[in-house]
Amino acid sequence: MKRFSELGDNQLRDVRFLVSDIDDTLTLDGVWPAPVYVALEALRAKGVAVILITGRPAGWCDMIARFFPVDIVVGENGSFYFRPTSGQIKRVWVDDAAVRQANLVKLQKMAEQIITEFPGSALAQDNPWRATDVAVDFAEDVAKLPLSIAEQIREKFEAQGATAKVSSIHVNAWIGNYDKLSMFERVLTDEYGLQVDQVQAQTIYTGDSPNDAPMFGRFEMSIGVHSVTRYAMKPGELPKYVTVGDGADGFMEVANRILQNNESQK
């Protein structure tokens, strides 16, 4: 990984899409600071599309899509996207309602068994608002467990046929082959009529943890906030650049440079 300061100003002048994780990327110590909100507003005013991609639940994403300065929110690690349109929310899902419900039942049983094997872990408090996945808490509302335990939890889900990813606070598990990248590709096609290769030089992705790996690996301007250095990720999964600051502080390094260098409203 290179230092973010090594990314040239000329590469930031034509940014069209600011795509970002939320937890521990836009937040700091669990709080979404006001400067981040203002920066997202300012980016959109310059014509930069703001697309957030998170492991958080559908219920939270509905609220974010309605009340935050964003163009689209992708949630539950790629299960859906919500787009605010003329005061309403357009909802696009990978699976239909019957499949989502059946999968949730299976996942709930997996998660309830798995947490009994890892003392100190718990079902995440945001699970009641989830539509397609489950989250096991190892670092949010429980005493923080080692990342090695989170990886073992992930392996347990995968051994039972689920897809699972480690974030900075949860192990998320779902049934299906989608991820953050696959849904972003769909967003580009459905909403903008574009392919990733067409916007590679116009897209920045910011994140902080292994569940961002698909996006880190795909984009040349992928940027990890400093905490990404805590994780044992393979070279192809790492971001190309890393900030000095952590969480929202690192994100603001990125946002401020885009705002300084993005010359025209698109």
C-alpha positions in Angstrom: 0.0 0.0 0.0 1.2 3.5 -0.8 0.6 6.5 1.3 -2.5 8.4 0.2 -0.4 11.5 -0.2 1.3 9.8 -3.1 -1.9 9.8 -5.1 -1.5 12.7 -7.6 -3.8 15.7 -7.5 -4.4 15.3 -11.3 -6.0 11.9 -10.6 -8.6 13.6 -8.3 -9.8 16.2 -10.7 -12.2 14.0 -12.6 -13.7 12.0 -9.7 -17.3 11.2 -10.6 -18.1 8.6 -8.0 -17.2 8.7 -4.3 -18.0 5.2 -3.0 -17.5 4.3 0.6 -18.0 1.9 3.5 -19.6 3.5 6.6 -18.6 1.9 9.9 -15.1 3.0 11.0 -14.6 4.7 7.6 -17.1 7.5 7.8 -17.4 7.2 11.6 -14.9 7.7 14.4 -15.4 5.9 17.7 -18.9 4.9 16.6 -20.0 8.5 15.8 -20.6 10.1 12.3 -18.9 13.5 12.7 -20.5 16.6 11.3 -17.6 17.4 8.9 -18.2 14.0 7.1 -21.9 14.9 6.6 -20.9 18.4 5.3 -18.2 16.8 3.0 -20.8 14.5 1.4 -23.1 17.4 0.8 -20.2 19.4 -0.8 -19.2 16.5 -3.0 -22.7 16.1 -4.3 -22.9 19.9 -5.0 -19.9 19.4 -7.2 -21.6 16.7 -9.1 -19.9 13.8 -7.5 -22.2 10.8 -6.9 -22.0 9.6 -3.3 -22.7 5.9 -3.0 -22.4 4.2 0.4 -21.8 0.4 0.6 -22.2 -1.1 4.1 -22.8 -4.3 6.0 -25.5 -2.5 8.0 -29.1 -3.7 7.8 -32.0 -2.7 5.5 -33.7 -0.8 8.2 -30.8 1.5 8.8 -30.2 1.9 5.0 -33.7 3.0 4.5 -33.1 5.8 7.0 -29.7 6.7 5.5 -31.2 6.9 2.0 -34.0 9.1 3.2 -32.1 11.6 5.4 -28.4 11.6 4.5 -26.8 13.4 1.5 -26.3 10.3 -0.6 -27.3 9.1 -4.1 -27.5 5.4 -3.3 -27.0 3.1 -0.4 -26.0 -0.6 -0.9 -26.6 -2.6 2.3 -26.1 -6.0 3.9 -22.9 -6.4 1.9 -24.5 -6.3 -1.5 -27.9 -7.8 -1.0 -29.8 -4.7 -2.2 -29.5 -1.0 -3.0 -31.9 1.8 -2.1 -32.1 5.0 -4.1 -34.0 8.1 -3.1 -36.1 9.3 -6.0 -38.6 12.2 -5.8 -39.2 11.7 -2.1 -39.6 7.9 -2.3 -37.2 5.0 -2.1 -36.5 2.8 -5.0 -35.5 -0.7 -3.7 -33.7 -3.3 -5.7 -32.9 -6.7 -4.2 -30.8 -9.7 -5.3 -33.4 -12.2 -4.1 -37.2 -12.1 -3.8 -39.0 -11.9 -0.5 -39.6 -15.6 -0.2 -36.0 -16.5 -0.7 -34.9 -13.8 1.7 -37.2 -15.1 4.5 -36.1 -18.7 4.0 -32.5 -17.8 4.1 -32.9 -15.7 7.2 -34.3 -18.7 9.1 -31.3 -20.8 8.1 -28.9 -18.1 9.0 -30.4 -17.4 12.4 -30.1 -21.1 13.3 -26.4 -21.0 12.3 -25.7 -17.9 14.2 -27.4 -19.0 17.4 -25.3 -22.2 17.4 -22.0 -20.4 16.5 -22.2 -17.9 19.3 -22.4 -20.7 21.8 -19.0 -21.9 20.6 -17.3 -18.4 21.1 -17.8 -17.0 24.6 -18.1 -13.2 24.5 -19.6 -13.1 21.0 -23.3 -12.2 20.6 -25.9 -11.7 18.0 -25.5 -8.1 16.8 -28.1 -5.6 18.2 -29.0 -4.5 14.6 -30.2 -8.0 13.6 -33.9 -7.2 14.0 -33.6 -4.7 11.1 -31.8 -7.2 8.7 -33.6 -8.7 5.6 -31.0 -11.0 4.2 -28.1 -11.7 6.5 -27.1 -12.1 10.2 -24.3 -10.4 12.1 -22.3 -11.7 15.0 -20.9 -9.0 17.2 -17.3 -9.3 18.3 -16.4 -5.7 18.8 -19.4 -3.3 19.0 -21.6 -3.9 22.0 -19.5 -6.7 23.5 -16.0 -6.6 25.0 -13.7 -6.6 22.0 -12.6 -10.1 20.9 -9.4 -10.7 18.9 -9.5 -10.7 15.1 -8.4 -14.3 15.2 -11.7 -15.2 16.9 -13.7 -13.2 14.2 -11.9 -15.2 11.5 -12.8 -18.5 13.3 -16.5 -17.4 13.4 -16.3 -16.6 9.7 -14.9 -20.0 9.0 -17.7 -21.6 11.0 -20.3 -19.9 8.8 -18.5 -20.9 5.6 -18.3 -24.5 6.7 -22.1 -24.5 6.9 -22.5 -23.1 3.3 -22.9 -19.4 4.0 -20.8 -16.6 2.7 -19.2 -14.6 5.5 -17.0 -11.5 5.8 -15.3 -9.8 8.7 -15.9 -6.1 9.3 -14.4 -3.9 12.0 -17.2 -4.9 14.4 -19.2 -7.8 13.1 -18.9 -11.1 11.2 -21.7 -10.9 8.6 -23.0 -14.0 7.0 -25.5 -14.5 4.1 -26.5 -17.1 1.6 -25.5 -16.2 -2.0 -22.5 -15.3 -4.0 -23.0 -11.5 -4.1 -20.8 -9.0 -2.4 -20.2 -5.2 -2.3 -18.6 -5.2 -5.7 -21.3 -7.2 -7.6 -24.0 -4.9 -6.4 -22.0 -1.8 -7.2 -21.6 -3.2 -10.7 -25.4 -3.6 -10.9 -25.9 -0.1 -9.6 -23.6 1.3 -12.4 -25.4 -0.7 -15.1 -29.0 -0.1 -13.9 -28.8 3.5 -12.7 -26.0 5.0 -14.8 -25.7 2.8 -17.9 -22.0 2.2 -17.2 -19.5 -0.6 -16.6 -16.7 -0.5 -14.0 -14.0 -0.3 -16.6 -15.6 2.9 -18.0 -15.4 4.7 -14.6 -12.2 3.1 -13.2 -10.3 6.4 -13.4 -13.3 8.4 -12.0 -14.1 6.3 -8.9 -12.7 6.4 -5.4 -13.5 3.7 -2.9 -12.8 4.2 0.8 -13.0 1.4 3.4 -11.4 -0.1 6.5 -11.7 -3.9 6.7 -11.7 -7.3 5.0 -15.3 -7.0 3.8 -14.1 -4.1 1.6 -11.6 -6.4 -0.2 -13.7 -6.9 -3.4 -13.8 -3.1 -3.9 -10.2 -2.6 -2.8 -9.1 -5.2 -5.3 -11.1 -3.8 -8.2 -10.3 0.0 -8.1 -7.0 1.7 -8.7 -8.1 4.6 -6.4 -9.0 2.3 -3.5 -8.1 3.9 -0.2 -8.0 2.3 3.2 -8.2 4.4 6.4 -5.3 3.6 8.7 -7.0 0.8 10.6 -6.9 -1.4 7.5 -3.3 -2.1 8.5 -4.5 -4.2 11.4 -5.8 -7.0 9.2 -3.9 -9.9 7.6 -5.3 -9.5 4.1 -3.8 -10.9 0.9 -2.0 -8.4 -1.4 -4.8 -8.5 -4.0 -7.4 -7.7 -1.3 -5.6 -4.6 0.0 -6.4 -1.0 -0.9 -3.9 0.7 -3.2 -3.4 3.6 -0.7 -3.8 4.2 3.0 -4.4 7.4 4.9 -2.6 8.7 8.0 -5.8 9.2 10.0 -8.2 6.5 11.1 -11.9 6.3 10.5 -13.6 9.6 9.7 -10.3 11.5 10.1 -8.8 9.4 7.3 -11.9 9.8 5.2 -11.7 13.6 5.5 -8.2 13.5 4.2 -9.7 11.9 1.0 -12.8 14.1 0.8 -10.9 17.4 1.3 -8.4 16.6 -1.5 -11.2 15.7 -3.9 -13.0 18.9 -3.0 -9.8 20.9 -3.5 -9.0 19.3 -6.9 -12.4 18.6 -8.4 -12.6 21.6 -10.7 -16.1 21.6 -12.3 -19.7 20.6 -11.5 -20.6 17.6 -13.7 
